[in-house]
Amino acid sequence: QKTIYNYTIKTNCAHLEYYLHYPDFASSFFKGIAIAVILIFVFIAALTGSLLFLVGPAAIACITALKLLSWENPIH
């Protein structure tokens, strides 16, 4: 990620505008990580035969992965 800066300088003031810039592949990369995390936790829960595995830290990780699935590059 990079930070893009836009400067506007006038005779009586200056204005700074900045935003984060992510590469074009960032959206696909984050979604791939999110899908992999969800599949790993579901596979471990199925392998151990315990759905209680999906409660606690695994549930928090799955919720975070779901939020990554809906991530979009804000500057495009």
C-alpha positions in Angstrom: 0.0 0.0 0.0 1.1 3.5 -0.7 -0.1 6.9 0.6 -0.9 9.3 -2.2 -0.5 13.0 -1.3 -2.2 15.9 -3.2 -0.9 19.4 -2.3 -2.7 22.7 -3.2 -0.7 25.8 -2.4 -2.2 29.2 -2.8 -1.0 32.6 -1.9 -2.9 32.7 1.4 -3.1 29.0 2.4 -2.1 25.5 1.7 -4.2 22.4 1.6 -3.1 18.8 2.0 -5.2 15.8 0.9 -4.0 12.2 1.3 -5.4 8.7 1.0 -4.2 5.1 1.0 -3.7 3.4 -2.4 -3.8 -0.4 -2.7 -2.6 -2.3 -5.7 -5.2 -3.7 -8.1 -4.6 -7.3 -6.9 -5.3 -6.4 -3.3 -9.0 -7.2 -3.4 -8.5 -10.7 -4.9 -5.6 -11.3 -2.5 -7.7 -10.4 0.6 -10.7 -12.5 -0.6 -8.4 -15.5 -1.3 -7.0 -15.3 2.3 -10.5 -15.0 3.7 -11.8 -18.0 1.8 -8.7 -20.0 2.9 -9.2 -19.1 6.6 -12.9 -20.1 6.5 -12.2 -23.4 4.7 -9.4 -24.3 7.1 -11.6 -23.8 10.2 -14.5 -25.7 8.7 -12.2 -28.5 7.7 -10.7 -28.7 11.2 -14.2 -28.7 12.7 -15.3 -31.5 10.4 -12.1 -33.5 11.0 -12.4 -33.3 14.8 -16.1 -33.9 14.6 -16.7 -31.0 17.0 -18.7 -28.0 15.8 -17.8 -26.4 19.2 -14.4 -25.7 17.6 -16.2 -23.0 15.6 -17.0 -21.1 18.9 -14.5 -18.7 20.3 -11.4 -17.6 18.5 -12.3 -19.5 15.4 -15.6 -17.7 15.3 -13.8 -14.3 15.6 -11.4 -15.3 12.8 -14.3 -16.4 10.6 -16.2 -13.1 11.2 -13.0 -11.2 10.3 -12.6 -13.3 7.1 -16.2 -12.5 6.1 -15.4 -8.8 6.5 -12.4 -9.3 4.3 -14.6 -10.9 1.7 -16.6 -7.7 1.4 -13.5 -5.4 1.2 -13.3 -3.2 -1.8 -10.5 -0.8 -2.9 -11.9 2.6 -1.9 -10.1 4.5 -4.6 -11.2 3.1 -8.0 
